[in-house]
Structure formats: C-alpha cells, structure tokens
Amino acid sequence: MVAQKGRDLLLKIDNGAGFATVAGLRSKRLSFNAALVDVTDAESARRWRELLGGAGVQRAALSGSGIFKDQAADALVRSLFFAGTIAGWQIVIPDFGTVAGPFQIASLEYSGAHDGEVLFEIALESAGALTFGAL
C-alpha cells in the first residue's frame, strides 16, 4: 500500500441534507477499542487468561485539531456540544472507507496566538452502532 495523505482523512457531520465537511482538521486520530471480558478461573489451562469472545463493549473515539471551515460549522458544533446532542458523523479514511454513526462531542477547546488564527480541538465518542462502507 502506498502512503496516504493525512489531509484526506475528513470529519463530516450530518446537517440534515447529507454529510458536510465540518472543519479543516490539521491533525486527526480515530481509534477503535473493545472491552475484554475475562473468564479465567481456577481450571484455566496453566493459569493462562481466557477471554469470552464477542462479549465486550466496543467503542470508537475521534480527536482532532484545526480550524473551522466557516462560522456556520463552528456554530453547529458549538450548539451540539452545549446541548449534549448526539449527532450523525462520518469519518472518511482515504483508500479505505467511511465510518459513520452517532457520536457525542466529549470535549471542545479553543485556542489562539496573538499573531495567528483561532484553533480548536475536538473529541468525539461513539454513542451507538457504527457502520463501515468501503471506498
């Protein structure tokens, strides 16, 4: 596989008319996790841990930082955060596919230097089943 451009990993939100790119994220990270269910007991072979397959809770988390695409995108994300709204989001992973589903904004931070633009950092946590679509 050839190296891929990080800028092509996009964060989009369902704005009622489809998925629209929210921001110019300069750094992004998407992680998938699953909680393990340990079923090890006194009779486990040579005391090796045993896990119960398919029993743990799965989750996805996305974090990123950058600049908002426009004032409307900033206002939409800010309103979702303050209302605690779970919304439909889509993450486009270049040459791989899209991950879509409900996410809630876990954190939203703003920063800026006196000689630069306003930056933001966002963290999303999955809030339900996610779907994957190949590109």
Residue, then its C-alpha position, 0 to 999 in steps of 0.5 A: m500500500v502506498a502512503q496516504k495523505g493525512r489531509d484526506l482523512l475528513l470529519k463530516i457531520d450530518n446537517g440534515a441534507g447529507f454529510a458536510t465537511v465540518a472543519g479543516l482538521r490539521s491533525k486527526r486520530l480515530s481509534f477503535n477499542a473493545a472491552l475484554v471480558d475475562v473468564t479465567d478461573a481456577e481450571s484455566a489451562r496453566r493459569w493462562r487468561e481466557l477471554l469470552g469472545g464477542a462479549g465486550v463493549q466496543r467503542a470508537a473515539l475521534s480527536g482532532s485539531g484545526i480550524f473551522k471551515d466557516q462560522a456556520a460549522d463552528a456554530l453547529v458544533r458549538s450548539l451540539f456540544f452545549a446541548g449534549t446532542i448526539a449527532g450523525w458523523q462520518i469519518v472518511i479514511p482515504d483508500f479505505g472507507t467511511v465510518a459513520g454513526p452517532f457520536q457525542i462531542a466529549s470535549l471542545e477547546y479553543s485556542g489562539a496566538h496573538d499573531g495567528e488564527v483561532l484553533f480548536e480541538i475536538a473529541l468525539e465518542s461513539a454513542g451507538a452502532l457504527t457502520f463501515g462502507a468501503l471506498 
